[in-house]
Amino acid sequence: MNDQVEYLYYRQLFDIFKAYTTPKLTRVLDAQGIKYMLDAKGKPFTTRSAIDGALGTEDAAPPTAPAEPVPAEASLG
């Protein structure tokens, strides 16, 4: 079993979020609810799973089947 964590550093995050300054990138991460850490120089980095978790909730599909059957109308005219 291979449970390695993929870290994304600020240069990769710049490209992903199209935010090319550190203050702007941190605002985007905060606005998206993505948890991140800062390195010794104050540059943000995070994990791939943190991004997938935060952005994946927006793409959640609604349930495909209703809880109860919907009755069909006998006549349309």
Distance bins in CASP14 RR format, pairs under 12 A and 6 or more apart:
PFRMAT RR
TARGET T0000
AUTHOR 0000-0000-0000
RMODE 2
METHOD distances of the structure
MODEL  1
3 49 0 0 0 0 0 1 0 0 0 0 0
4 47 0 0 0 0 0 1 0 0 0 0 0
4 48 0 0 0 0 0 1 0 0 0 0 0
4 49 0 0 0 0 0 1 0 0 0 0 0
5 45 0 0 0 0 0 1 0 0 0 0 0
5 46 0 0 0 0 0 1 0 0 0 0 0
5 47 1 0 1 0 0 0 0 0 0 0 0
5 48 1 0 0 1 0 0 0 0 0 0 0
5 49 1 0 0 1 0 0 0 0 0 0 0
5 50 0 0 0 0 1 0 0 0 0 0 0
6 12 0 0 0 0 1 0 0 0 0 0 0
6 45 0 0 0 0 0 1 0 0 0 0 0
6 46 0 0 0 0 1 0 0 0 0 0 0
6 47 1 0 0 1 0 0 0 0 0 0 0
6 48 1 0 1 0 0 0 0 0 0 0 0
6 49 1 0 0 1 0 0 0 0 0 0 0
6 50 0 0 0 0 0 1 0 0 0 0 0
6 51 0 0 0 0 1 0 0 0 0 0 0
6 52 0 0 0 0 0 1 0 0 0 0 0
7 13 0 0 0 0 0 1 0 0 0 0 0
7 36 0 0 0 0 0 1 0 0 0 0 0
7 37 0 0 0 0 1 0 0 0 0 0 0
7 39 0 0 0 0 0 1 0 0 0 0 0
7 44 0 0 0 0 0 1 0 0 0 0 0
7 45 1 0 1 0 0 0 0 0 0 0 0
7 46 1 0 0 1 0 0 0 0 0 0 0
7 47 1 0 1 0 0 0 0 0 0 0 0
7 48 1 0 0 1 0 0 0 0 0 0 0
7 49 0 0 0 0 0 1 0 0 0 0 0
7 50 0 0 0 0 1 0 0 0 0 0 0
7 51 0 0 0 0 0 1 0 0 0 0 0
8 14 0 0 0 0 0 1 0 0 0 0 0
8 15 0 0 0 0 1 0 0 0 0 0 0
8 16 1 0 0 1 0 0 0 0 0 0 0
8 17 0 0 0 0 0 1 0 0 0 0 0
8 25 0 0 0 0 0 1 0 0 0 0 0
8 29 0 0 0 0 0 1 0 0 0 0 0
8 34 0 0 0 0 0 1 0 0 0 0 0
8 36 0 0 0 0 1 0 0 0 0 0 0
8 37 0 0 0 0 0 1 0 0 0 0 0
8 43 0 0 0 0 0 1 0 0 0 0 0
8 44 0 0 0 0 1 0 0 0 0 0 0
8 45 1 0 0 1 0 0 0 0 0 0 0
8 46 1 0 1 0 0 0 0 0 0 0 0
8 47 1 0 0 1 0 0 0 0 0 0 0
8 48 1 0 0 1 0 0 0 0 0 0 0
8 49 0 0 0 0 0 1 0 0 0 0 0
8 50 0 0 0 0 1 0 0 0 0 0 0
8 51 1 0 0 1 0 0 0 0 0 0 0
8 52 0 0 0 0 0 1 0 0 0 0 0
9 15 0 0 0 0 0 1 0 0 0 0 0
9 16 0 0 0 0 0 1 0 0 0 0 0
9 22 0 0 0 0 0 1 0 0 0 0 0
9 25 0 0 0 0 0 1 0 0 0 0 0
9 36 0 0 0 0 0 1 0 0 0 0 0
9 37 0 0 0 0 0 1 0 0 0 0 0
9 38 0 0 0 0 0 1 0 0 0 0 0
9 39 1 0 0 1 0 0 0 0 0 0 0
9 41 0 0 0 0 0 1 0 0 0 0 0
9 42 0 0 0 0 0 1 0 0 0 0 0
9 43 1 0 0 1 0 0 0 0 0 0 0
9 44 0 0 0 0 1 0 0 0 0 0 0
9 45 1 0 1 0 0 0 0 0 0 0 0
9 46 0 0 0 0 1 0 0 0 0 0 0
9 47 0 0 0 0 0 1 0 0 0 0 0
9 48 0 0 0 0 0 1 0 0 0 0 0
10 16 0 0 0 0 0 1 0 0 0 0 0
10 17 0 0 0 0 0 1 0 0 0 0 0
10 19 0 0 0 0 1 0 0 0 0 0 0
10 20 0 0 0 0 0 1 0 0 0 0 0
10 21 0 0 0 0 0 1 0 0 0 0 0
10 22 1 0 0 1 0 0 0 0 0 0 0
10 23 0 0 0 0 0 1 0 0 0 0 0
10 24 0 0 0 0 0 1 0 0 0 0 0
10 25 1 0 0 1 0 0 0 0 0 0 0
10 26 0 0 0 0 1 0 0 0 0 0 0
10 28 0 0 0 0 0 1 0 0 0 0 0
10 29 0 0 0 0 0 1 0 0 0 0 0
10 36 0 0 0 0 1 0 0 0 0 0 0
10 37 0 0 0 0 0 1 0 0 0 0 0
10 38 0 0 0 0 1 0 0 0 0 0 0
10 39 1 0 0 1 0 0 0 0 0 0 0
10 41 0 0 0 0 1 0 0 0 0 0 0
10 42 0 0 0 0 1 0 0 0 0 0 0
10 43 1 0 1 0 0 0 0 0 0 0 0
10 44 1 0 1 0 0 0 0 0 0 0 0
10 45 1 0 0 1 0 0 0 0 0 0 0
10 46 0 0 0 0 1 0 0 0 0 0 0
11 17 0 0 0 0 0 1 0 0 0 0 0
11 19 0 0 0 0 0 1 0 0 0 0 0
11 20 0 0 0 0 1 0 0 0 0 0 0
11 22 0 0 0 0 0 1 0 0 0 0 0
11 25 0 0 0 0 0 1 0 0 0 0 0
11 39 0 0 0 0 0 1 0 0 0 0 0
11 43 0 0 0 0 1 0 0 0 0 0 0
11 44 0 0 0 0 0 1 0 0 0 0 0
11 45 0 0 0 0 1 0 0 0 0 0 0
12 19 0 0 0 0 0 1 0 0 0 0 0
12 25 0 0 0 0 0 1 0 0 0 0 0
12 43 0 0 0 0 0 1 0 0 0 0 0
12 44 0 0 0 0 0 1 0 0 0 0 0
12 45 0 0 0 0 1 0 0 0 0 0 0
12 46 0 0 0 0 1 0 0 0 0 0 0
12 47 0 0 0 0 0 1 0 0 0 0 0
12 48 0 0 0 0 1 0 0 0 0 0 0
12 51 0 0 0 0 0 1 0 0 0 0 0
13 19 1 0 0 1 0 0 0 0 0 0 0
13 20 0 0 0 0 0 1 0 0 0 0 0
13 21 0 0 0 0 0 1 0 0 0 0 0
13 22 0 0 0 0 1 0 0 0 0 0 0
13 24 0 0 0 0 0 1 0 0 0 0 0
13 25 1 0 1 0 0 0 0 0 0 0 0
13 26 0 0 0 0 1 0 0 0 0 0 0
13 28 0 0 0 0 1 0 0 0 0 0 0
13 29 1 0 0 1 0 0 0 0 0 0 0
13 32 0 0 0 0 0 1 0 0 0 0 0
13 34 0 0 0 0 1 0 0 0 0 0 0
13 36 0 0 0 0 1 0 0 0 0 0 0
13 37 0 0 0 0 0 1 0 0 0 0 0
13 39 0 0 0 0 0 1 0 0 0 0 0
13 43 0 0 0 0 1 0 0 0 0 0 0
13 44 1 0 0 1 0 0 0 0 0 0 0
13 45 1 0 0 1 0 0 0 0 0 0 0
13 46 1 0 0 1 0 0 0 0 0 0 0
13 47 0 0 0 0 0 1 0 0 0 0 0
13 48 0 0 0 0 0 1 0 0 0 0 0
13 50 0 0 0 0 0 1 0 0 0 0 0
13 51 0 0 0 0 1 0 0 0 0 0 0
14 20 1 0 1 0 0 0 0 0 0 0 0
14 21 0 0 0 0 1 0 0 0 0 0 0
14 22 0 0 0 0 1 0 0 0 0 0 0
14 24 0 0 0 0 1 0 0 0 0 0 0
14 25 1 0 0 1 0 0 0 0 0 0 0
14 26 0 0 0 0 0 1 0 0 0 0 0
14 28 0 0 0 0 0 1 0 0 0 0 0
14 29 0 0 0 0 0 1 0 0 0 0 0
14 43 0 0 0 0 1 0 0 0 0 0 0
14 44 0 0 0 0 1 0 0 0 0 0 0
14 45 0 0 0 0 0 1 0 0 0 0 0
15 25 0 0 0 0 0 1 0 0 0 0 0
16 25 0 0 0 0 1 0 0 0 0 0 0
16 28 0 0 0 0 1 0 0 0 0 0 0
16 29 0 0 0 0 0 1 0 0 0 0 0
16 32 0 0 0 0 0 1 0 0 0 0 0
16 34 0 0 0 0 0 1 0 0 0 0 0
16 44 0 0 0 0 0 1 0 0 0 0 0
16 46 0 0 0 0 0 1 0 0 0 0 0
16 48 0 0 0 0 0 1 0 0 0 0 0
16 50 0 0 0 0 0 1 0 0 0 0 0
16 51 1 0 0 1 0 0 0 0 0 0 0
16 52 0 0 0 0 0 1 0 0 0 0 0
16 55 0 0 0 0 1 0 0 0 0 0 0
17 24 0 0 0 0 1 0 0 0 0 0 0
17 25 1 0 0 1 0 0 0 0 0 0 0
17 26 0 0 0 0 0 1 0 0 0 0 0
17 27 0 0 0 0 1 0 0 0 0 0 0
17 28 1 0 1 0 0 0 0 0 0 0 0
17 29 1 0 0 1 0 0 0 0 0 0 0
17 30 0 0 0 0 0 1 0 0 0 0 0
17 31 0 0 0 0 0 1 0 0 0 0 0
17 32 0 0 0 0 1 0 0 0 0 0 0
17 34 0 0 0 0 1 0 0 0 0 0 0
17 36 0 0 0 0 0 1 0 0 0 0 0
17 44 0 0 0 0 0 1 0 0 0 0 0
17 46 0 0 0 0 0 1 0 0 0 0 0
17 51 0 0 0 0 1 0 0 0 0 0 0
17 54 0 0 0 0 0 1 0 0 0 0 0
17 55 0 0 0 0 0 1 0 0 0 0 0
18 24 0 0 0 0 1 0 0 0 0 0 0
18 25 0 0 0 0 1 0 0 0 0 0 0
18 28 0 0 0 0 1 0 0 0 0 0 0
19 25 1 0 1 0 0 0 0 0 0 0 0
19 26 0 0 0 0 1 0 0 0 0 0 0
19 27 1 0 0 1 0 0 0 0 0 0 0
19 28 1 0 1 0 0 0 0 0 0 0 0
19 29 0 0 0 0 1 0 0 0 0 0 0
19 30 0 0 0 0 0 1 0 0 0 0 0
19 31 0 0 0 0 0 1 0 0 0 0 0
19 32 0 0 0 0 0 1 0 0 0 0 0
19 34 0 0 0 0 0 1 0 0 0 0 0
19 44 0 0 0 0 0 1 0 0 0 0 0
20 28 0 0 0 0 0 1 0 0 0 0 0
21 27 0 0 0 0 1 0 0 0 0 0 0
21 28 0 0 0 0 0 1 0 0 0 0 0
21 43 0 0 0 0 0 1 0 0 0 0 0
21 44 0 0 0 0 0 1 0 0 0 0 0
22 28 0 0 0 0 0 1 0 0 0 0 0
22 29 0 0 0 0 0 1 0 0 0 0 0
22 36 0 0 0 0 0 1 0 0 0 0 0
22 38 0 0 0 0 1 0 0 0 0 0 0
22 39 0 0 0 0 0 1 0 0 0 0 0
22 41 0 0 0 0 1 0 0 0 0 0 0
22 42 1 0 0 1 0 0 0 0 0 0 0
22 43 1 0 1 0 0 0 0 0 0 0 0
22 44 1 0 0 1 0 0 0 0 0 0 0
22 45 0 0 0 0 0 1 0 0 0 0 0
23 29 0 0 0 0 0 1 0 0 0 0 0
23 30 0 0 0 0 0 1 0 0 0 0 0
23 42 0 0 0 0 0 1 0 0 0 0 0
23 43 0 0 0 0 0 1 0 0 0 0 0
23 44 0 0 0 0 0 1 0 0 0 0 0
24 30 0 0 0 0 0 1 0 0 0 0 0
24 31 0 0 0 0 0 1 0 0 0 0 0
24 44 0 0 0 0 0 1 0 0 0 0 0
25 31 0 0 0 0 0 1 0 0 0 0 0
25 32 0 0 0 0 0 1 0 0 0 0 0
25 34 0 0 0 0 0 1 0 0 0 0 0
25 36 0 0 0 0 1 0 0 0 0 0 0
25 38 0 0 0 0 0 1 0 0 0 0 0
25 42 0 0 0 0 0 1 0 0 0 0 0
25 43 0 0 0 0 1 0 0 0 0 0 0
25 44 1 0 0 1 0 0 0 0 0 0 0
25 45 0 0 0 0 0 1 0 0 0 0 0
25 46 0 0 0 0 0 1 0 0 0 0 0
26 32 0 0 0 0 0 1 0 0 0 0 0
26 33 0 0 0 0 0 1 0 0 0 0 0
26 34 0 0 0 0 0 1 0 0 0 0 0
26 35 0 0 0 0 0 1 0 0 0 0 0
26 36 1 0 0 1 0 0 0 0 0 0 0
26 37 0 0 0 0 0 1 0 0 0 0 0
26 38 0 0 0 0 1 0 0 0 0 0 0
26 42 0 0 0 0 1 0 0 0 0 0 0
26 43 0 0 0 0 1 0 0 0 0 0 0
26 44 1 0 1 0 0 0 0 0 0 0 0
26 45 0 0 0 0 0 1 0 0 0 0 0
26 46 0 0 0 0 0 1 0 0 0 0 0
27 33 0 0 0 0 0 1 0 0 0 0 0
27 34 0 0 0 0 0 1 0 0 0 0 0
27 36 0 0 0 0 0 1 0 0 0 0 0
27 44 0 0 0 0 0 1 0 0 0 0 0
28 34 0 0 0 0 1 0 0 0 0 0 0
28 36 0 0 0 0 0 1 0 0 0 0 0
28 44 0 0 0 0 1 0 0 0 0 0 0
28 46 0 0 0 0 0 1 0 0 0 0 0
28 51 0 0 0 0 0 1 0 0 0 0 0
28 54 0 0 0 0 0 1 0 0 0 0 0
28 55 0 0 0 0 0 1 0 0 0 0 0
29 35 0 0 0 0 1 0 0 0 0 0 0
29 36 1 0 1 0 0 0 0 0 0 0 0
29 37 0 0 0 0 0 1 0 0 0 0 0
29 38 0 0 0 0 0 1 0 0 0 0 0
29 43 0 0 0 0 0 1 0 0 0 0 0
29 44 1 0 0 1 0 0 0 0 0 0 0
29 45 0 0 0 0 0 1 0 0 0 0 0
29 46 1 0 0 1 0 0 0 0 0 0 0
29 50 0 0 0 0 1 0 0 0 0 0 0
29 51 0 0 0 0 1 0 0 0 0 0 0
29 54 0 0 0 0 1 0 0 0 0 0 0
29 55 0 0 0 0 0 1 0 0 0 0 0
30 36 0 0 0 0 1 0 0 0 0 0 0
30 44 0 0 0 0 1 0 0 0 0 0 0
30 46 0 0 0 0 0 1 0 0 0 0 0
30 54 0 0 0 0 0 1 0 0 0 0 0
31 54 0 0 0 0 0 1 0 0 0 0 0
31 55 0 0 0 0 0 1 0 0 0 0 0
32 46 0 0 0 0 0 1 0 0 0 0 0
32 50 0 0 0 0 1 0 0 0 0 0 0
32 51 0 0 0 0 1 0 0 0 0 0 0
32 52 0 0 0 0 0 1 0 0 0 0 0
32 53 0 0 0 0 0 1 0 0 0 0 0
32 54 1 0 1 0 0 0 0 0 0 0 0
32 55 1 0 0 1 0 0 0 0 0 0 0
32 56 0 0 0 0 0 1 0 0 0 0 0
32 57 0 0 0 0 0 1 0 0 0 0 0
32 58 0 0 0 0 1 0 0 0 0 0 0
33 46 0 0 0 0 0 1 0 0 0 0 0
33 50 0 0 0 0 1 0 0 0 0 0 0
33 51 0 0 0 0 1 0 0 0 0 0 0
33 53 0 0 0 0 1 0 0 0 0 0 0
33 54 1 0 1 0 0 0 0 0 0 0 0
33 55 0 0 0 0 1 0 0 0 0 0 0
33 56 0 0 0 0 0 1 0 0 0 0 0
33 57 0 0 0 0 1 0 0 0 0 0 0
33 58 0 0 0 0 0 1 0 0 0 0 0
34 44 0 0 0 0 1 0 0 0 0 0 0
34 45 0 0 0 0 0 1 0 0 0 0 0
34 46 1 0 0 1 0 0 0 0 0 0 0
34 47 0 0 0 0 1 0 0 0 0 0 0
34 48 0 0 0 0 0 1 0 0 0 0 0
34 49 0 0 0 0 0 1 0 0 0 0 0
34 50 1 0 1 0 0 0 0 0 0 0 0
34 51 1 0 1 0 0 0 0 0 0 0 0
34 52 0 0 0 0 1 0 0 0 0 0 0
34 53 0 0 0 0 1 0 0 0 0 0 0
34 54 1 0 1 0 0 0 0 0 0 0 0
34 55 1 0 0 1 0 0 0 0 0 0 0
34 56 0 0 0 0 0 1 0 0 0 0 0
34 57 0 0 0 0 0 1 0 0 0 0 0
35 44 0 0 0 0 0 1 0 0 0 0 0
35 45 0 0 0 0 0 1 0 0 0 0 0
35 46 1 0 0 1 0 0 0 0 0 0 0
35 47 0 0 0 0 1 0 0 0 0 0 0
35 49 0 0 0 0 0 1 0 0 0 0 0
35 50 1 0 1 0 0 0 0 0 0 0 0
35 51 0 0 0 0 1 0 0 0 0 0 0
35 53 0 0 0 0 1 0 0 0 0 0 0
35 54 1 0 0 1 0 0 0 0 0 0 0
36 42 0 0 0 0 0 1 0 0 0 0 0
36 43 0 0 0 0 1 0 0 0 0 0 0
36 44 1 0 1 0 0 0 0 0 0 0 0
36 45 1 0 0 1 0 0 0 0 0 0 0
36 46 1 0 1 0 0 0 0 0 0 0 0
36 47 0 0 0 0 1 0 0 0 0 0 0
36 50 1 0 0 1 0 0 0 0 0 0 0
36 51 0 0 0 0 1 0 0 0 0 0 0
36 54 0 0 0 0 0 1 0 0 0 0 0
37 43 0 0 0 0 1 0 0 0 0 0 0
37 44 1 0 0 1 0 0 0 0 0 0 0
37 45 1 0 1 0 0 0 0 0 0 0 0
37 46 1 0 0 1 0 0 0 0 0 0 0
37 47 0 0 0 0 1 0 0 0 0 0 0
37 50 0 0 0 0 1 0 0 0 0 0 0
38 44 1 0 1 0 0 0 0 0 0 0 0
38 45 1 0 0 1 0 0 0 0 0 0 0
38 46 0 0 0 0 0 1 0 0 0 0 0
39 45 1 0 0 1 0 0 0 0 0 0 0
39 46 0 0 0 0 0 1 0 0 0 0 0
44 50 0 0 0 0 0 1 0 0 0 0 0
44 51 0 0 0 0 0 1 0 0 0 0 0
45 51 0 0 0 0 0 1 0 0 0 0 0
46 52 0 0 0 0 0 1 0 0 0 0 0
46 53 0 0 0 0 0 1 0 0 0 0 0
46 54 0 0 0 0 1 0 0 0 0 0 0
46 55 0 0 0 0 0 1 0 0 0 0 0
47 53 0 0 0 0 1 0 0 0 0 0 0
47 54 0 0 0 0 0 1 0 0 0 0 0
48 54 0 0 0 0 0 1 0 0 0 0 0
48 55 0 0 0 0 0 1 0 0 0 0 0
49 55 0 0 0 0 0 1 0 0 0 0 0
49 56 0 0 0 0 0 1 0 0 0 0 0
50 56 0 0 0 0 0 1 0 0 0 0 0
51 57 0 0 0 0 0 1 0 0 0 0 0
51 58 0 0 0 0 0 1 0 0 0 0 0
52 58 0 0 0 0 0 1 0 0 0 0 0
52 59 0 0 0 0 0 1 0 0 0 0 0
53 59 0 0 0 0 0 1 0 0 0 0 0
53 60 0 0 0 0 0 1 0 0 0 0 0
END
